[in-house]
Amino acid sequence: PMAPIALMKIGKINSILGNYVESRRAYNLLISEYPRSSFNQDAQVEILFTFYQEGAYSAVIEQASDVLRSLDSAPHIFRTYAMVGDAYLALGSPADAFKYYLEARQMASELEQEAINQKIKTSIAQLDSATIIELLKSWQIDLPREYLMFQLGLNYAMEEKYDDALTAFENFINQYPY
């Protein structure tokens, strides 16, 4: 009866020691031998984490969709979305990272809100002007439009499009005067 928790501990210890292959072996054993264990979701997310720690960002992204289909707890879903966002950001794809961070924010607890909002801001800071314009044209309700508008002004200024920057900042101030 204690085997699932023992396998979780073995996986965690190996992960802490940087033995990610051994860590995954323990987690996969838990998943295959104890599919109804309450630790199953933890093991799946930890497998993604080991890939992330190894810098295998593509593996995180590729396996995350299968993991997300099997998760039903908000903390696990939050962690997975945030990790996929981190993987995309590490691969230089801030638009994809932004999308996953927004999904993570939907599942974030009150304590996690600050951290995920910071990740959203980090991804926005790396978006190009064309992507920001496309996002601002969308009708998606949960977009942090104020950050997008401000970043658009900054982007235009860095591109030496000063008239466009001025217009973007004026629009920002008009919509967010406080």
Phi, psi and chi 1 to 4 in degrees:
 res  aa     phi    psi   chi1   chi2   chi3   chi4
   1 PRO       -  -20.2   19.8  -26.2      -      -
   2 MET   -96.1   -0.5  -59.8  -59.9  -74.8      -
   3 ALA   -58.7  -44.8      -      -      -      -
   4 PRO   -59.8  -43.2  -25.8   34.7      -      -
   5 ILE   -68.4  -35.7 -171.4  126.8      -      -
   6 ALA   -63.5  -41.5      -      -      -      -
   7 LEU   -67.0  -36.9  -72.2  168.1      -      -
   8 MET   -62.4  -44.0  -81.8  -57.8  -63.4      -
   9 LYS   -65.2  -41.2  -67.5 -144.2 -179.6 -104.2
  10 ILE   -61.2  -44.7  -69.3  167.6      -      -
  11 GLY   -61.9  -43.2      -      -      -      -
  12 LYS   -66.9  -44.2 -165.1   64.6  153.1  167.3
  13 ILE   -61.3  -46.3  -70.7  166.9      -      -
  14 ASN   -63.3  -37.0  -83.4  -60.5      -      -
  15 SER   -64.0  -45.0 -173.0      -      -      -
  16 ILE   -61.2  -36.4  -70.4  168.4      -      -
  17 LEU   -80.2   -4.8  -66.0  173.1      -      -
  18 GLY    84.2   10.7      -      -      -      -
  19 ASN   -91.0   72.7  -58.8  -31.6      -      -
  20 TYR   -69.8  -33.1  -59.3  116.7      -      -
  21 VAL   -64.7  -45.1  172.3      -      -      -
  22 GLU   -65.1  -38.0  -69.5  -60.0  -44.3      -
  23 SER   -60.6  -48.6 -179.2      -      -      -
  24 ARG   -62.4  -36.3  -78.2 -167.8  -65.9  -83.9
  25 ARG   -59.9  -44.9 -172.4  171.3  -68.2  133.6
  26 ALA   -65.7  -44.3      -      -      -      -
  27 TYR   -64.3  -42.6  -65.8  137.3      -      -
  28 ASN   -64.9  -36.0  -79.4  -40.9      -      -
  29 LEU   -64.0  -43.5 -174.9   58.9      -      -
  30 LEU   -58.6  -47.3 -174.0  156.9      -      -
  31 ILE   -63.5  -43.3  -67.8  165.3      -      -
  32 SER   -76.6  -39.4   65.6      -      -      -
  33 GLU   -85.8  -24.5  -64.2  -64.5  -42.8      -
  34 TYR  -132.9   63.0  -54.1   94.9      -      -
  35 PRO   -62.5  -20.3   21.2  -29.6      -      -
  36 ARG   -99.4    7.4  -65.4 -179.2  178.8 -126.8
  37 SER   -66.5  145.7  168.2      -      -      -
  38 SER   -68.7  -11.6   60.4      -      -      -
  39 PHE   -92.2   -1.8  -64.8  104.1      -      -
  40 ASN   -57.2  -48.1 -166.4  -65.2      -      -
  41 GLN   -64.8  -39.7  -68.5 -174.4   48.3      -
  42 ASP   -58.5  -44.9  -66.6  -47.8      -      -
  43 ALA   -63.0  -41.3      -      -      -      -
  44 GLN   -62.2  -44.4  -69.3 -179.4   61.3      -
  45 VAL   -68.9  -37.5  174.6      -      -      -
  46 GLU   -64.9  -34.3  -71.4  -59.2  -37.5      -
  47 ILE   -61.1  -45.1  -72.9  170.1      -      -
  48 LEU   -59.3  -42.4  -67.3  178.7      -      -
  49 PHE   -61.2  -38.0 -178.8   71.6      -      -
  50 THR   -64.8  -39.7   63.2      -      -      -
  51 PHE   -63.8  -41.8  -77.0  121.8      -      -
  52 TYR   -61.2  -45.6 -176.6   83.7      -      -
  53 GLN   -61.8  -31.1  -70.9  -61.5  102.9      -
  54 GLU   -79.9   -8.5  -74.1 -179.4  -45.0      -
  55 GLY    83.0   15.1      -      -      -      -
  56 ALA   -89.2   66.4      -      -      -      -
  57 TYR   -64.4  -36.6  -53.5  121.7      -      -
  58 SER   -63.1  -36.7  -65.3      -      -      -
  59 ALA   -65.1  -39.0      -      -      -      -
  60 VAL   -59.7  -49.4  172.9      -      -      -
  61 ILE   -63.6  -45.1  -66.5  164.3      -      -
  62 GLU   -64.0  -39.4  -70.6  166.3   12.0      -
  63 GLN   -88.4  -16.0  -66.7 -171.9   21.4      -
  64 ALA   -63.3  -36.5      -      -      -      -
  65 SER   -63.3  -40.4   59.7      -      -      -
  66 ASP   -65.8  -41.3  -71.0  -22.7      -      -
  67 VAL   -63.8  -46.1  170.9      -      -      -
  68 LEU   -60.4  -34.4  -77.4  165.1      -      -
  69 ARG   -64.5  -26.1  -83.3 -166.5  -75.2  -82.5
  70 SER   -98.2   -5.2   67.5      -      -      -
  71 LEU   -89.5  145.8  -60.6  177.9      -      -
  72 ASP  -134.8    2.8   61.6   10.2      -      -
  73 SER  -104.5  135.0   90.7      -      -      -
  74 ALA   -56.4  -43.8      -      -      -      -
  75 PRO   -61.7  -38.4  -23.9   33.3      -      -
  76 HIS   -68.7  -42.6  -70.3  106.7      -      -
  77 ILE   -64.3  -44.1  -64.4  168.4      -      -
  78 PHE   -56.6  -51.0  165.0   78.8      -      -
  79 ARG   -61.5  -39.2 -174.0  166.1  177.1 -140.1
  80 THR   -67.1  -47.7  -58.0      -      -      -
  81 TYR   -59.8  -44.1  -83.8  132.0      -      -
  82 ALA   -63.5  -39.8      -      -      -      -
  83 MET   -67.0  -39.1 -161.5  178.5  -28.9      -
  84 VAL   -65.5  -40.7  172.6      -      -      -
  85 GLY   -59.1  -44.1      -      -      -      -
  86 ASP   -61.9  -39.3  -68.1  -14.9      -      -
  87 ALA   -64.6  -45.4      -      -      -      -
  88 TYR   -62.6  -40.2  -87.8  118.1      -      -
  89 LEU   -63.9  -40.8 -155.1   57.6      -      -
  90 ALA   -64.3  -29.0      -      -      -      -
  91 LEU   -86.7    2.0  -70.5  172.4      -      -
  92 GLY    80.1   30.9      -      -      -      -
  93 SER  -122.3   75.6 -175.3      -      -      -
  94 PRO   -65.3  -28.1   22.4  -31.4      -      -
  95 ALA   -66.2  -42.6      -      -      -      -
  96 ASP   -67.9  -40.2  -69.5  -42.0      -      -
  97 ALA   -58.9  -45.7      -      -      -      -
  98 PHE   -56.0  -45.6  176.0   72.4      -      -
  99 LYS   -60.0  -45.3  179.9 -179.9  102.1  175.3
 100 TYR   -72.0  -34.4  -82.0   91.4      -      -
 101 TYR   -64.2  -37.5  -69.5  150.0      -      -
 102 LEU   -63.1  -40.0  -72.3  179.6      -      -
 103 GLU   -63.8  -41.9  -67.3  -68.9  -22.5      -
 104 ALA   -62.4  -39.4      -      -      -      -
 105 ARG   -60.4  -32.7 -174.8  168.7   71.1  173.7
 106 GLN   -64.0  -26.2  -61.4  -63.0  -40.8      -
 107 MET  -104.9   -2.3  -55.3  -55.4  -73.1      -
 108 ALA   -72.5  142.0      -      -      -      -
 109 SER   -76.5  171.9   69.1      -      -      -
 110 GLU   -58.4  -38.8 -168.3  173.8  -40.0      -
 111 LEU   -68.4  -30.3  -68.6  171.9      -      -
 112 GLU   -85.3  -13.7  -64.3  161.3  -26.3      -
 113 GLN   -57.5  -46.0  -73.5  -68.5  -33.3      -
 114 GLU   -60.1  -46.1  174.7   84.3   23.5      -
 115 ALA   -65.7  -43.0      -      -      -      -
 116 ILE   -71.8  -33.7 -159.9   63.5      -      -
 117 ASN   -63.8  -34.9  -76.4  -26.4      -      -
 118 GLN   -66.7  -39.3 -169.2   57.7   46.9      -
 119 LYS   -65.7  -37.9  -71.5  177.5 -176.2 -108.9
 120 ILE   -61.3  -45.6  -72.1  170.1      -      -
 121 LYS   -62.6  -39.7  -69.6  176.0 -171.0  176.2
 122 THR   -62.4  -42.4  -60.6      -      -      -
 123 SER   -69.0  -38.6   64.6      -      -      -
 124 ILE   -61.3  -39.6  -71.6  172.5      -      -
 125 ALA   -62.5  -18.8      -      -      -      -
 126 GLN  -101.6   -1.1  -64.2  179.7   31.5      -
 127 LEU   -76.6  146.4  -65.9  174.6      -      -
 128 ASP   -84.1  166.0   59.9   38.5      -      -
 129 SER   -60.1  -42.6  -60.5      -      -      -
 130 ALA   -61.3  -40.9      -      -      -      -
 131 THR   -66.4  -42.2  -57.9      -      -      -
 132 ILE   -61.9  -43.1  -67.0  173.1      -      -
 133 ILE   -60.3  -43.4  -69.6  167.8      -      -
 134 GLU   -62.5  -41.7  -73.1  -56.9  -48.8      -
 135 LEU   -64.6  -42.1  -74.2  167.3      -      -
 136 LEU   -66.3  -25.9  -71.7  170.4      -      -
 137 LYS   -75.8  -19.5  -73.0  179.8 -177.0  177.2
 138 SER   -73.5  159.2   81.0      -      -      -
 139 TRP   -97.8   11.9  -66.9  100.0      -      -
 140 GLN   -61.9  127.1 -167.0  172.1  -18.5      -
 141 ILE   -73.4  -39.4  -65.8  170.9      -      -
 142 ASP   -84.5   13.2   63.0  -16.3      -      -
 143 LEU   -72.1  139.2  -72.7  178.4      -      -
 144 PRO   -80.9   74.5   26.9  -30.8      -      -
 145 ARG   -58.0  -35.4  -67.2 -172.5 -177.5  -78.2
 146 GLU   -62.6  -40.0   64.7  -82.6   17.1      -
 147 TYR   -69.8  -39.8  -64.3  116.8      -      -
 148 LEU   -63.1  -44.0  -70.2  165.8      -      -
 149 MET   -64.6  -42.7  -69.6  176.3   72.9      -
 150 PHE   -64.3  -44.0 -173.0   77.8      -      -
 151 GLN   -63.9  -35.3 -173.2   62.7   46.3      -
 152 LEU   -61.1  -43.1 -178.8   60.5      -      -
 153 GLY   -60.9  -43.9      -      -      -      -
 154 LEU   -62.3  -43.8  -71.5  176.2      -      -
 155 ASN   -59.3  -47.4  -75.1    4.8      -      -
 156 TYR   -59.9  -40.1  -78.2  146.7      -      -
 157 ALA   -64.3  -41.6      -      -      -      -
 158 MET   -68.1  -28.1  -71.9 -173.4  -71.4      -
 159 GLU   -84.4    3.0  -64.9  164.5    5.8      -
 160 GLU    61.2   31.8  -62.2 -178.9    4.0      -
 161 LYS  -100.8   74.1  -63.2  178.9  179.4  176.8
 162 TYR   -68.2  -34.9  -59.9  117.0      -      -
 163 ASP   -65.1  -42.8  -69.4  -21.7      -      -
 164 ASP   -65.8  -38.0  -69.3  -22.4      -      -
 165 ALA   -62.9  -45.5      -      -      -      -
 166 LEU   -60.2  -44.7 -176.4   60.1      -      -
 167 THR   -62.9  -43.7  -58.7      -      -      -
 168 ALA   -62.5  -43.4      -      -      -      -
 169 PHE   -69.2  -35.9  -74.8  130.5      -      -
 170 GLU   -63.9  -43.5  -74.9  173.2  -11.9      -
 171 ASN   -61.3  -41.3  -70.8  -22.2      -      -
 172 PHE   -60.5  -49.1  170.1   77.3      -      -
 173 ILE   -64.6  -38.3  -70.0  169.1      -      -
 174 ASN   -65.2  -37.8  -71.7  -25.0      -      -
 175 GLN   -85.2  -27.5  -72.8 -169.7   17.0      -
 176 TYR  -131.0   70.6  -57.1   98.5      -      -
 177 PRO   -73.7  -12.4   25.3  -31.9      -      -
 178 TYR   -95.8      -   45.2   88.7      -      -
